[in-house]
Amino acid sequence: MKIAGALLLDDKSAFNNVARGRFVRRLESMGIEPDMCLWVESFTADRNVRIVIDGTEGQDRAVETGIPQGSPVPPILFAVYISGSLGR
């Protein structure tokens, strides 16, 4: 008998819920070099969003949580972020 298995992760909106301070503390506790921790903190800080509905733009709003998307880096950062939660 052959058995197959799969583990799927639906990460829709997962990146939006990463807490920057907790993430940086986790990196520090993992022994990640201070320069890399500072880079991650900078990469996830000072971000704004603006909603556009039917061509009408809202005002900018500060974003305090989440990992920016659109590059190869976010999936790696998210995997590191959740790695401390696995198996606990």
PyMOL Python script that loads the backbone (N, CA, C, O; Angstrom):
from pymol import cmd

cmd.read_pdbstr("""\
ATOM      1  N   MET A   1       0.843  -1.176   0.000  1.00  0.00           N
ATOM      2  CA  MET A   1       0.000   0.000   0.000  1.00  0.00           C
ATOM      3  C   MET A   1       0.886   1.236   0.000  1.00  0.00           C
ATOM      4  O   MET A   1       1.849   1.321   0.762  1.00  0.00           O
ATOM      5  N   LYS A   2       0.554   2.191  -0.860  1.00  0.00           N
ATOM      6  CA  LYS A   2       1.278   3.457  -0.914  1.00  0.00           C
ATOM      7  C   LYS A   2       0.401   4.544  -0.320  1.00  0.00           C
ATOM      8  O   LYS A   2      -0.802   4.606  -0.576  1.00  0.00           O
ATOM      9  N   ILE A   3       1.018   5.388   0.467  1.00  0.00           N
ATOM     10  CA  ILE A   3       0.296   6.488   1.116  1.00  0.00           C
ATOM     11  C   ILE A   3       0.924   7.800   0.674  1.00  0.00           C
ATOM     12  O   ILE A   3       2.146   7.943   0.639  1.00  0.00           O
ATOM     13  N   ALA A   4       0.082   8.732   0.345  1.00  0.00           N
ATOM     14  CA  ALA A   4       0.554  10.066  -0.038  1.00  0.00           C
ATOM     15  C   ALA A   4      -0.029  11.083   0.942  1.00  0.00           C
ATOM     16  O   ALA A   4      -1.135  10.905   1.453  1.00  0.00           O
ATOM     17  N   GLY A   5       0.699  12.107   1.185  1.00  0.00           N
ATOM     18  CA  GLY A   5       0.223  13.168   2.087  1.00  0.00           C
ATOM     19  C   GLY A   5       0.614  14.529   1.550  1.00  0.00           C
ATOM     20  O   GLY A   5       1.500  14.656   0.705  1.00  0.00           O
ATOM     21  N   ALA A   6      -0.050  15.516   2.047  1.00  0.00           N
ATOM     22  CA  ALA A   6       0.256  16.894   1.639  1.00  0.00           C
ATOM     23  C   ALA A   6      -0.031  17.826   2.807  1.00  0.00           C
ATOM     24  O   ALA A   6      -0.973  17.619   3.572  1.00  0.00           O
ATOM     25  N   LEU A   7       0.774  18.824   2.925  1.00  0.00           N
ATOM     26  CA  LEU A   7       0.568  19.872   3.909  1.00  0.00           C
ATOM     27  C   LEU A   7       0.462  21.176   3.139  1.00  0.00           C
ATOM     28  O   LEU A   7       1.398  21.577   2.448  1.00  0.00           O
ATOM     29  N   LEU A   8      -0.671  21.828   3.259  1.00  0.00           N
ATOM     30  CA  LEU A   8      -0.901  23.072   2.539  1.00  0.00           C
ATOM     31  C   LEU A   8      -1.008  24.217   3.532  1.00  0.00           C
ATOM     32  O   LEU A   8      -1.564  24.059   4.619  1.00  0.00           O
ATOM     33  N   LEU A   9      -0.481  25.350   3.161  1.00  0.00           N
ATOM     34  CA  LEU A   9      -0.546  26.543   3.997  1.00  0.00           C
ATOM     35  C   LEU A   9      -1.197  27.651   3.183  1.00  0.00           C
ATOM     36  O   LEU A   9      -0.659  28.089   2.167  1.00  0.00           O
ATOM     37  N   ASP A  10      -2.344  28.091   3.635  1.00  0.00           N
ATOM     38  CA  ASP A  10      -3.019  29.202   2.974  1.00  0.00           C
ATOM     39  C   ASP A  10      -2.530  30.471   3.648  1.00  0.00           C
ATOM     40  O   ASP A  10      -2.964  30.812   4.748  1.00  0.00           O
ATOM     41  N   ASP A  11      -1.628  31.162   2.981  1.00  0.00           N
ATOM     42  CA  ASP A  11      -1.027  32.346   3.601  1.00  0.00           C
ATOM     43  C   ASP A  11      -1.714  33.647   3.184  1.00  0.00           C
ATOM     44  O   ASP A  11      -1.144  34.726   3.346  1.00  0.00           O
ATOM     45  N   LYS A  12      -2.919  33.553   2.654  1.00  0.00           N
ATOM     46  CA  LYS A  12      -3.651  34.760   2.281  1.00  0.00           C
ATOM     47  C   LYS A  12      -3.833  35.628   3.526  1.00  0.00           C
ATOM     48  O   LYS A  12      -4.357  35.169   4.541  1.00  0.00           O
ATOM     49  N   SER A  13      -3.417  36.825   3.444  1.00  0.00           N
ATOM     50  CA  SER A  13      -3.474  37.804   4.534  1.00  0.00           C
ATOM     51  C   SER A  13      -2.544  37.481   5.692  1.00  0.00           C
ATOM     52  O   SER A  13      -2.539  38.207   6.687  1.00  0.00           O
ATOM     53  N   ALA A  14      -1.765  36.428   5.597  1.00  0.00           N
ATOM     54  CA  ALA A  14      -0.854  36.081   6.691  1.00  0.00           C
ATOM     55  C   ALA A  14       0.223  37.151   6.866  1.00  0.00           C
ATOM     56  O   ALA A  14       0.550  37.524   7.993  1.00  0.00           O
ATOM     57  N   PHE A  15       0.773  37.645   5.757  1.00  0.00           N
ATOM     58  CA  PHE A  15       1.835  38.640   5.845  1.00  0.00           C
ATOM     59  C   PHE A  15       1.346  39.900   6.549  1.00  0.00           C
ATOM     60  O   PHE A  15       2.133  40.597   7.188  1.00  0.00           O
ATOM     61  N   ASN A  16       0.074  40.193   6.439  1.00  0.00           N
ATOM     62  CA  ASN A  16      -0.484  41.414   7.034  1.00  0.00           C
ATOM     63  C   ASN A  16      -0.500  41.377   8.554  1.00  0.00           C
ATOM     64  O   ASN A  16      -0.612  42.423   9.193  1.00  0.00           O
ATOM     65  N   ASN A  17      -0.390  40.198   9.141  1.00  0.00           N
ATOM     66  CA  ASN A  17      -0.535  40.061  10.587  1.00  0.00           C
ATOM     67  C   ASN A  17       0.778  39.869  11.334  1.00  0.00           C
ATOM     68  O   ASN A  17       0.770  39.493  12.506  1.00  0.00           O
ATOM     69  N   VAL A  18       1.879  40.115  10.689  1.00  0.00           N
ATOM     70  CA  VAL A  18       3.185  39.986  11.345  1.00  0.00           C
ATOM     71  C   VAL A  18       3.429  41.226  12.206  1.00  0.00           C
ATOM     72  O   VAL A  18       3.416  42.352  11.711  1.00  0.00           O
ATOM     73  N   ALA A  19       3.649  41.001  13.492  1.00  0.00           N
ATOM     74  CA  ALA A  19       3.924  42.094  14.434  1.00  0.00           C
ATOM     75  C   ALA A  19       5.419  42.420  14.385  1.00  0.00           C
ATOM     76  O   ALA A  19       6.254  41.591  14.746  1.00  0.00           O
ATOM     77  N   ARG A  20       5.746  43.636  13.934  1.00  0.00           N
ATOM     78  CA  ARG A  20       7.137  44.021  13.705  1.00  0.00           C
ATOM     79  C   ARG A  20       8.007  43.846  14.957  1.00  0.00           C
ATOM     80  O   ARG A  20       9.074  43.236  14.880  1.00  0.00           O
ATOM     81  N   GLY A  21       7.575  44.364  16.092  1.00  0.00           N
ATOM     82  CA  GLY A  21       8.388  44.273  17.305  1.00  0.00           C
ATOM     83  C   GLY A  21       8.645  42.836  17.726  1.00  0.00           C
ATOM     84  O   GLY A  21       9.765  42.477  18.090  1.00  0.00           O
ATOM     85  N   ARG A  22       7.611  42.023  17.675  1.00  0.00           N
ATOM     86  CA  ARG A  22       7.755  40.607  18.034  1.00  0.00           C
ATOM     87  C   ARG A  22       8.709  39.910  17.072  1.00  0.00           C
ATOM     88  O   ARG A  22       9.526  39.086  17.481  1.00  0.00           O
ATOM     89  N   PHE A  23       8.600  40.248  15.789  1.00  0.00           N
ATOM     90  CA  PHE A  23       9.449  39.628  14.781  1.00  0.00           C
ATOM     91  C   PHE A  23      10.913  39.974  15.023  1.00  0.00           C
ATOM     92  O   PHE A  23      11.772  39.093  14.980  1.00  0.00           O
ATOM     93  N   VAL A  24      11.203  41.235  15.274  1.00  0.00           N
ATOM     94  CA  VAL A  24      12.589  41.649  15.510  1.00  0.00           C
ATOM     95  C   VAL A  24      13.132  40.987  16.775  1.00  0.00           C
ATOM     96  O   VAL A  24      14.283  40.549  16.792  1.00  0.00           O
ATOM     97  N   ARG A  25      12.325  40.907  17.831  1.00  0.00           N
ATOM     98  CA  ARG A  25      12.767  40.220  19.056  1.00  0.00           C
ATOM     99  C   ARG A  25      13.045  38.742  18.784  1.00  0.00           C
ATOM    100  O   ARG A  25      13.994  38.175  19.326  1.00  0.00           O
ATOM    101  N   ARG A  26      12.221  38.125  17.950  1.00  0.00           N
ATOM    102  CA  ARG A  26      12.447  36.717  17.603  1.00  0.00           C
ATOM    103  C   ARG A  26      13.765  36.558  16.860  1.00  0.00           C
ATOM    104  O   ARG A  26      14.529  35.635  17.142  1.00  0.00           O
ATOM    105  N   LEU A  27      14.036  37.447  15.918  1.00  0.00           N
ATOM    106  CA  LEU A  27      15.309  37.379  15.186  1.00  0.00           C
ATOM    107  C   LEU A  27      16.488  37.521  16.140  1.00  0.00           C
ATOM    108  O   LEU A  27      17.474  36.791  16.034  1.00  0.00           O
ATOM    109  N   GLU A  28      16.383  38.462  17.071  1.00  0.00           N
ATOM    110  CA  GLU A  28      17.460  38.667  18.047  1.00  0.00           C
ATOM    111  C   GLU A  28      17.656  37.420  18.901  1.00  0.00           C
ATOM    112  O   GLU A  28      18.789  37.025  19.176  1.00  0.00           O
ATOM    113  N   SER A  29      16.552  36.798  19.322  1.00  0.00           N
ATOM    114  CA  SER A  29      16.659  35.594  20.161  1.00  0.00           C
ATOM    115  C   SER A  29      17.231  34.408  19.394  1.00  0.00           C
ATOM    116  O   SER A  29      17.772  33.476  19.990  1.00  0.00           O
ATOM    117  N   MET A  30      17.107  34.448  18.067  1.00  0.00           N
ATOM    118  CA  MET A  30      17.664  33.387  17.221  1.00  0.00           C
ATOM    119  C   MET A  30      19.152  33.608  16.961  1.00  0.00           C
ATOM    120  O   MET A  30      19.803  32.767  16.343  1.00  0.00           O
ATOM    121  N   GLY A  31      19.694  34.733  17.429  1.00  0.00           N
ATOM    122  CA  GLY A  31      21.107  35.023  17.234  1.00  0.00           C
ATOM    123  C   GLY A  31      21.417  35.637  15.879  1.00  0.00           C
ATOM    124  O   GLY A  31      22.562  35.612  15.427  1.00  0.00           O
ATOM    125  N   ILE A  32      20.393  36.190  15.227  1.00  0.00           N
ATOM    126  CA  ILE A  32      20.606  36.856  13.940  1.00  0.00           C
ATOM    127  C   ILE A  32      21.432  38.119  14.180  1.00  0.00           C
ATOM    128  O   ILE A  32      21.228  38.823  15.169  1.00  0.00           O
ATOM    129  N   GLU A  33      22.347  38.396  13.285  1.00  0.00           N
ATOM    130  CA  GLU A  33      23.234  39.551  13.435  1.00  0.00           C
ATOM    131  C   GLU A  33      22.435  40.843  13.571  1.00  0.00           C
ATOM    132  O   GLU A  33      21.407  41.009  12.915  1.00  0.00           O
ATOM    133  N   PRO A  34      22.903  41.763  14.423  1.00  0.00           N
ATOM    134  CA  PRO A  34      22.183  43.024  14.651  1.00  0.00           C
ATOM    135  C   PRO A  34      21.890  43.812  13.375  1.00  0.00           C
ATOM    136  O   PRO A  34      20.819  44.405  13.248  1.00  0.00           O
ATOM    137  N   ASP A  35      22.836  43.824  12.425  1.00  0.00           N
ATOM    138  CA  ASP A  35      22.600  44.562  11.176  1.00  0.00           C
ATOM    139  C   ASP A  35      21.407  43.991  10.408  1.00  0.00           C
ATOM    140  O   ASP A  35      20.632  44.745   9.819  1.00  0.00           O
ATOM    141  N   MET A  36      21.255  42.666  10.410  1.00  0.00           N
ATOM    142  CA  MET A  36      20.131  42.047   9.715  1.00  0.00           C
ATOM    143  C   MET A  36      18.826  42.365  10.443  1.00  0.00           C
ATOM    144  O   MET A  36      17.804  42.607   9.802  1.00  0.00           O
ATOM    145  N   CYS A  37      18.852  42.365  11.772  1.00  0.00           N
ATOM    146  CA  CYS A  37      17.659  42.718  12.547  1.00  0.00           C
ATOM    147  C   CYS A  37      17.238  44.157  12.246  1.00  0.00           C
ATOM    148  O   CYS A  37      16.052  44.442  12.082  1.00  0.00           O
ATOM    149  N   LEU A  38      18.222  45.063  12.173  1.00  0.00           N
ATOM    150  CA  LEU A  38      17.923  46.458  11.837  1.00  0.00           C
ATOM    151  C   LEU A  38      17.349  46.578  10.427  1.00  0.00           C
ATOM    152  O   LEU A  38      16.439  47.371  10.186  1.00  0.00           O
ATOM    153  N   TRP A  39      17.890  45.781   9.492  1.00  0.00           N
ATOM    154  CA  TRP A  39      17.381  45.821   8.126  1.00  0.00           C
ATOM    155  C   TRP A  39      15.921  45.365   8.073  1.00  0.00           C
ATOM    156  O   TRP A  39      15.093  45.995   7.416  1.00  0.00           O
ATOM    157  N   VAL A  40      15.612  44.261   8.770  1.00  0.00           N
ATOM    158  CA  VAL A  40      14.236  43.760   8.790  1.00  0.00           C
ATOM    159  C   VAL A  40      13.314  44.791   9.432  1.00  0.00           C
ATOM    160  O   VAL A  40      12.213  45.033   8.938  1.00  0.00           O
ATOM    161  N   GLU A  41      13.758  45.395  10.526  1.00  0.00           N
ATOM    162  CA  GLU A  41      12.941  46.421  11.175  1.00  0.00           C
ATOM    163  C   GLU A  41      12.686  47.587  10.225  1.00  0.00           C
ATOM    164  O   GLU A  41      11.568  48.097  10.155  1.00  0.00           O
ATOM    165  N   SER A  42      13.709  48.008   9.498  1.00  0.00           N
ATOM    166  CA  SER A  42      13.560  49.102   8.542  1.00  0.00           C
ATOM    167  C   SER A  42      12.653  48.700   7.377  1.00  0.00           C
ATOM    168  O   SER A  42      11.834  49.498   6.922  1.00  0.00           O
ATOM    169  N   PHE A  43      12.798  47.469   6.899  1.00  0.00           N
ATOM    170  CA  PHE A  43      12.008  46.966   5.769  1.00  0.00           C
ATOM    171  C   PHE A  43      10.517  46.931   6.101  1.00  0.00           C
ATOM    172  O   PHE A  43       9.673  47.086   5.218  1.00  0.00           O
ATOM    173  N   THR A  44      10.204  46.726   7.374  1.00  0.00           N
ATOM    174  CA  THR A  44       8.798  46.601   7.785  1.00  0.00           C
ATOM    175  C   THR A  44       8.249  47.872   8.429  1.00  0.00           C
ATOM    176  O   THR A  44       7.095  47.888   8.858  1.00  0.00           O
ATOM    177  N   ALA A  45       9.047  48.935   8.506  1.00  0.00           N
ATOM    178  CA  ALA A  45       8.621  50.159   9.193  1.00  0.00           C
ATOM    179  C   ALA A  45       8.269  51.274   8.215  1.00  0.00           C
ATOM    180  O   ALA A  45       8.553  51.198   7.020  1.00  0.00           O
ATOM    181  N   ASP A  46       7.639  52.313   8.765  1.00  0.00           N
ATOM    182  CA  ASP A  46       7.346  53.544   8.020  1.00  0.00           C
ATOM    183  C   ASP A  46       6.610  53.286   6.703  1.00  0.00           C
ATOM    184  O   ASP A  46       7.003  53.779   5.646  1.00  0.00           O
ATOM    185  N   ARG A  47       5.534  52.502   6.794  1.00  0.00           N
ATOM    186  CA  ARG A  47       4.745  52.200   5.602  1.00  0.00           C
ATOM    187  C   ARG A  47       3.366  52.824   5.735  1.00  0.00           C
ATOM    188  O   ARG A  47       2.835  52.969   6.836  1.00  0.00           O
ATOM    189  N   ASN A  48       2.800  53.187   4.605  1.00  0.00           N
ATOM    190  CA  ASN A  48       1.464  53.770   4.553  1.00  0.00           C
ATOM    191  C   ASN A  48       0.629  53.049   3.508  1.00  0.00           C
ATOM    192  O   ASN A  48       1.163  52.466   2.564  1.00  0.00           O
ATOM    193  N   VAL A  49      -0.672  53.094   3.683  1.00  0.00           N
ATOM    194  CA  VAL A  49      -1.600  52.572   2.686  1.00  0.00           C
ATOM    195  C   VAL A  49      -2.614  53.658   2.350  1.00  0.00           C
ATOM    196  O   VAL A  49      -2.876  54.564   3.140  1.00  0.00           O
ATOM    197  N   ARG A  50      -3.171  53.535   1.160  1.00  0.00           N
ATOM    198  CA  ARG A  50      -4.212  54.456   0.720  1.00  0.00           C
ATOM    199  C   ARG A  50      -5.230  53.647  -0.072  1.00  0.00           C
ATOM    200  O   ARG A  50      -4.867  52.924  -1.000  1.00  0.00           O
ATOM    201  N   ILE A  51      -6.482  53.767   0.284  1.00  0.00           N
ATOM    202  CA  ILE A  51      -7.550  53.057  -0.412  1.00  0.00           C
ATOM    203  C   ILE A  51      -8.069  53.924  -1.552  1.00  0.00           C
ATOM    204  O   ILE A  51      -8.266  55.129  -1.401  1.00  0.00           O
ATOM    205  N   VAL A  52      -8.283  53.279  -2.694  1.00  0.00           N
ATOM    206  CA  VAL A  52      -8.868  53.952  -3.857  1.00  0.00           C
ATOM    207  C   VAL A  52     -10.147  53.208  -4.222  1.00  0.00           C
ATOM    208  O   VAL A  52     -10.110  52.014  -4.517  1.00  0.00           O
ATOM    209  N   ILE A  53     -11.270  53.905  -4.204  1.00  0.00           N
ATOM    210  CA  ILE A  53     -12.566  53.318  -4.559  1.00  0.00           C
ATOM    211  C   ILE A  53     -13.159  54.136  -5.695  1.00  0.00           C
ATOM    212  O   ILE A  53     -13.388  55.339  -5.568  1.00  0.00           O
ATOM    213  N   ASP A  54     -13.402  53.453  -6.807  1.00  0.00           N
ATOM    214  CA  ASP A  54     -13.959  54.114  -7.995  1.00  0.00           C
ATOM    215  C   ASP A  54     -13.202  55.385  -8.363  1.00  0.00           C
ATOM    216  O   ASP A  54     -13.804  56.392  -8.736  1.00  0.00           O
ATOM    217  N   GLY A  55     -11.870  55.327  -8.253  1.00  0.00           N
ATOM    218  CA  GLY A  55     -11.044  56.465  -8.638  1.00  0.00           C
ATOM    219  C   GLY A  55     -10.891  57.532  -7.570  1.00  0.00           C
ATOM    220  O   GLY A  55     -10.106  58.464  -7.744  1.00  0.00           O
ATOM    221  N   THR A  56     -11.620  57.419  -6.473  1.00  0.00           N
ATOM    222  CA  THR A  56     -11.509  58.387  -5.381  1.00  0.00           C
ATOM    223  C   THR A  56     -10.512  57.869  -4.356  1.00  0.00           C
ATOM    224  O   THR A  56     -10.676  56.781  -3.805  1.00  0.00           O
ATOM    225  N   GLU A  57      -9.481  58.659  -4.111  1.00  0.00           N
ATOM    226  CA  GLU A  57      -8.429  58.246  -3.182  1.00  0.00           C
ATOM    227  C   GLU A  57      -8.718  58.719  -1.772  1.00  0.00           C
ATOM    228  O   GLU A  57      -9.123  59.860  -1.551  1.00  0.00           O
ATOM    229  N   GLY A  58      -8.502  57.821  -0.821  1.00  0.00           N
ATOM    230  CA  GLY A  58      -8.591  58.185   0.586  1.00  0.00           C
ATOM    231  C   GLY A  58      -7.263  58.753   1.056  1.00  0.00           C
ATOM    232  O   GLY A  58      -6.322  58.890   0.273  1.00  0.00           O
ATOM    233  N   GLN A  59      -7.195  59.077   2.320  1.00  0.00           N
ATOM    234  CA  GLN A  59      -5.964  59.612   2.891  1.00  0.00           C
ATOM    235  C   GLN A  59      -5.021  58.476   3.269  1.00  0.00           C
ATOM    236  O   GLN A  59      -5.447  57.351   3.532  1.00  0.00           O
ATOM    237  N   ASP A  60      -3.740  58.795   3.290  1.00  0.00           N
ATOM    238  CA  ASP A  60      -2.742  57.820   3.727  1.00  0.00           C
ATOM    239  C   ASP A  60      -2.985  57.455   5.185  1.00  0.00           C
ATOM    240  O   ASP A  60      -3.348  58.299   6.003  1.00  0.00           O
ATOM    241  N   ARG A  61      -2.779  56.191   5.485  1.00  0.00           N
ATOM    242  CA  ARG A  61      -2.868  55.687   6.857  1.00  0.00           C
ATOM    243  C   ARG A  61      -1.611  54.889   7.160  1.00  0.00           C
ATOM    244  O   ARG A  61      -1.153  54.098   6.336  1.00  0.00           O
ATOM    245  N   ALA A  62      -1.061  55.100   8.342  1.00  0.00           N
ATOM    246  CA  ALA A  62       0.131  54.361   8.756  1.00  0.00           C
ATOM    247  C   ALA A  62      -0.213  52.889   8.974  1.00  0.00           C
ATOM    248  O   ALA A  62      -1.291  52.551   9.464  1.00  0.00           O
ATOM    249  N   VAL A  63       0.724  52.028   8.600  1.00  0.00           N
ATOM    250  CA  VAL A  63       0.580  50.590   8.797  1.00  0.00           C
ATOM    251  C   VAL A  63       1.612  50.160   9.830  1.00  0.00           C
ATOM    252  O   VAL A  63       2.812  50.344   9.624  1.00  0.00           O
ATOM    253  N   GLU A  64       1.161  49.598  10.922  1.00  0.00           N
ATOM    254  CA  GLU A  64       2.068  49.212  12.012  1.00  0.00           C
ATOM    255  C   GLU A  64       2.445  47.732  11.987  1.00  0.00           C
ATOM    256  O   GLU A  64       3.421  47.337  12.624  1.00  0.00           O
ATOM    257  N   THR A  65       1.693  46.916  11.267  1.00  0.00           N
ATOM    258  CA  THR A  65       1.979  45.483  11.215  1.00  0.00           C
ATOM    259  C   THR A  65       2.135  45.052   9.766  1.00  0.00           C
ATOM    260  O   THR A  65       1.767  45.778   8.842  1.00  0.00           O
ATOM    261  N   GLY A  66       2.683  43.871   9.584  1.00  0.00           N
ATOM    262  CA  GLY A  66       2.757  43.291   8.260  1.00  0.00           C
ATOM    263  C   GLY A  66       4.137  43.354   7.632  1.00  0.00           C
ATOM    264  O   GLY A  66       5.014  44.113   8.045  1.00  0.00           O
ATOM    265  N   ILE A  67       4.284  42.522   6.617  1.00  0.00           N
ATOM    266  CA  ILE A  67       5.504  42.480   5.822  1.00  0.00           C
ATOM    267  C   ILE A  67       5.131  42.963   4.424  1.00  0.00           C
ATOM    268  O   ILE A  67       4.182  42.450   3.832  1.00  0.00           O
ATOM    269  N   PRO A  68       5.864  43.947   3.881  1.00  0.00           N
ATOM    270  CA  PRO A  68       5.572  44.407   2.523  1.00  0.00           C
ATOM    271  C   PRO A  68       5.672  43.251   1.531  1.00  0.00           C
ATOM    272  O   PRO A  68       6.505  42.359   1.693  1.00  0.00           O
ATOM    273  N   GLN A  69       4.836  43.269   0.523  1.00  0.00           N
ATOM    274  CA  GLN A  69       4.830  42.204  -0.470  1.00  0.00           C
ATOM    275  C   GLN A  69       5.314  42.735  -1.808  1.00  0.00           C
ATOM    276  O   GLN A  69       5.365  43.946  -2.024  1.00  0.00           O
ATOM    277  N   GLY A  70       5.664  41.834  -2.696  1.00  0.00           N
ATOM    278  CA  GLY A  70       6.058  42.223  -4.034  1.00  0.00           C
ATOM    279  C   GLY A  70       7.513  41.956  -4.360  1.00  0.00           C
ATOM    280  O   GLY A  70       8.002  42.387  -5.404  1.00  0.00           O
ATOM    281  N   SER A  71       8.209  41.257  -3.490  1.00  0.00           N
ATOM    282  CA  SER A  71       9.590  40.868  -3.768  1.00  0.00           C
ATOM    283  C   SER A  71       9.785  39.439  -3.253  1.00  0.00           C
ATOM    284  O   SER A  71       8.890  38.896  -2.605  1.00  0.00           O
ATOM    285  N   PRO A  72      10.924  38.831  -3.527  1.00  0.00           N
ATOM    286  CA  PRO A  72      11.164  37.467  -3.033  1.00  0.00           C
ATOM    287  C   PRO A  72      11.374  37.387  -1.516  1.00  0.00           C
ATOM    288  O   PRO A  72      11.328  36.296  -0.948  1.00  0.00           O
ATOM    289  N   VAL A  73      11.600  38.507  -0.865  1.00  0.00           N
ATOM    290  CA  VAL A  73      11.936  38.519   0.564  1.00  0.00           C
ATOM    291  C   VAL A  73      10.760  38.151   1.485  1.00  0.00           C
ATOM    292  O   VAL A  73      10.974  37.378   2.419  1.00  0.00           O
ATOM    293  N   PRO A  74       9.540  38.652   1.282  1.00  0.00           N
ATOM    294  CA  PRO A  74       8.455  38.396   2.232  1.00  0.00           C
ATOM    295  C   PRO A  74       8.172  36.927   2.567  1.00  0.00           C
ATOM    296  O   PRO A  74       7.976  36.618   3.742  1.00  0.00           O
ATOM    297  N   PRO A  75       8.141  36.012   1.600  1.00  0.00           N
ATOM    298  CA  PRO A  75       7.896  34.615   1.997  1.00  0.00           C
ATOM    299  C   PRO A  75       8.979  34.056   2.917  1.00  0.00           C
ATOM    300  O   PRO A  75       8.692  33.258   3.809  1.00  0.00           O
ATOM    301  N   ILE A  76      10.217  34.477   2.699  1.00  0.00           N
ATOM    302  CA  ILE A  76      11.318  34.017   3.561  1.00  0.00           C
ATOM    303  C   ILE A  76      11.144  34.590   4.965  1.00  0.00           C
ATOM    304  O   ILE A  76      11.264  33.868   5.955  1.00  0.00           O
ATOM    305  N   LEU A  77      10.863  35.891   5.049  1.00  0.00           N
ATOM    306  CA  LEU A  77      10.672  36.512   6.361  1.00  0.00           C
ATOM    307  C   LEU A  77       9.492  35.884   7.098  1.00  0.00           C
ATOM    308  O   LEU A  77       9.568  35.645   8.303  1.00  0.00           O
ATOM    309  N   PHE A  78       8.402  35.617   6.379  1.00  0.00           N
ATOM    310  CA  PHE A  78       7.241  35.027   7.025  1.00  0.00           C
ATOM    311  C   PHE A  78       7.556  33.621   7.538  1.00  0.00           C
ATOM    312  O   PHE A  78       7.115  33.248   8.626  1.00  0.00           O
ATOM    313  N   ALA A  79       8.302  32.852   6.778  1.00  0.00           N
ATOM    314  CA  ALA A  79       8.682  31.506   7.229  1.00  0.00           C
ATOM    315  C   ALA A  79       9.504  31.577   8.510  1.00  0.00           C
ATOM    316  O   ALA A  79       9.327  30.760   9.413  1.00  0.00           O
ATOM    317  N   VAL A  80      10.401  32.551   8.584  1.00  0.00           N
ATOM    318  CA  VAL A  80      11.192  32.732   9.810  1.00  0.00           C
ATOM    319  C   VAL A  80      10.281  33.164  10.953  1.00  0.00           C
ATOM    320  O   VAL A  80      10.422  32.686  12.078  1.00  0.00           O
ATOM    321  N   TYR A  81       9.350  34.068  10.665  1.00  0.00           N
ATOM    322  CA  TYR A  81       8.430  34.572  11.694  1.00  0.00           C
ATOM    323  C   TYR A  81       7.615  33.458  12.328  1.00  0.00           C
ATOM    324  O   TYR A  81       7.472  33.417  13.550  1.00  0.00           O
ATOM    325  N   ILE A  82       7.080  32.554  11.518  1.00  0.00           N
ATOM    326  CA  ILE A  82       6.238  31.485  12.075  1.00  0.00           C
ATOM    327  C   ILE A  82       7.042  30.312  12.597  1.00  0.00           C
ATOM    328  O   ILE A  82       6.501  29.463  13.306  1.00  0.00           O
ATOM    329  N   SER A  83       8.330  30.243  12.261  1.00  0.00           N
ATOM    330  CA  SER A  83       9.133  29.084  12.664  1.00  0.00           C
ATOM    331  C   SER A  83       9.200  28.919  14.175  1.00  0.00           C
ATOM    332  O   SER A  83       9.288  27.793  14.664  1.00  0.00           O
ATOM    333  N   GLY A  84       9.161  29.995  14.911  1.00  0.00           N
ATOM    334  CA  GLY A  84       9.202  29.896  16.370  1.00  0.00           C
ATOM    335  C   GLY A  84       7.892  29.429  16.950  1.00  0.00           C
ATOM    336  O   GLY A  84       7.845  29.012  18.107  1.00  0.00           O
ATOM    337  N   SER A  85       6.812  29.487  16.166  1.00  0.00           N
ATOM    338  CA  SER A  85       5.494  29.081  16.648  1.00  0.00           C
ATOM    339  C   SER A  85       5.204  27.616  16.375  1.00  0.00           C
ATOM    340  O   SER A  85       4.305  27.041  16.987  1.00  0.00           O
ATOM    341  N   LEU A  86       5.944  27.010  15.473  1.00  0.00           N
ATOM    342  CA  LEU A  86       5.684  25.623  15.090  1.00  0.00           C
ATOM    343  C   LEU A  86       6.111  24.684  16.209  1.00  0.00           C
ATOM    344  O   LEU A  86       7.165  24.860  16.821  1.00  0.00           O
ATOM    345  N   GLY A  87       5.293  23.706  16.459  1.00  0.00           N
ATOM    346  CA  GLY A  87       5.637  22.683  17.434  1.00  0.00           C
ATOM    347  C   GLY A  87       5.500  23.118  18.876  1.00  0.00           C
ATOM    348  O   GLY A  87       5.977  22.427  19.776  1.00  0.00           O
ATOM    349  N   ARG A  88       4.858  24.250  19.115  1.00  0.00           N
ATOM    350  CA  ARG A  88       4.693  24.714  20.506  1.00  0.00           C
ATOM    351  C   ARG A  88       3.275  24.628  20.923  1.00  0.00           C
ATOM    352  O   ARG A  88       2.943  24.974  22.057  1.00  0.00           O
TER     353      ARG A  88
END
""", "prot")
cmd.dss("prot")
cmd.show_as("cartoon", "prot")
cmd.util.cbc("prot")
cmd.orient("prot")
